């Protein structure tokens, strides 16, 4: 993982680039998305992942695409998993 910039959790991007940039509070945004405040807060504080359903809610309320948000989440999850797997020694399967 040397030389790679860490990826940001998509909830942080949603918080900074969408919610805060539009002058919304977490409570206001949660109402728009029709989710509970704690649900959105956990996402915005990187304590929960963006689900498929949440990505569709973001798309419907704020525009953009659900695929964009899901790809950010997938990229972040892969980055985290690769960092954890760095010390695991596995051998590739070779068919005989």
Helices and strands as residue ranges (DSSP letters): H 10-14, I 15-20, H 26-33, H 37-44, H 52-62, H 66-85
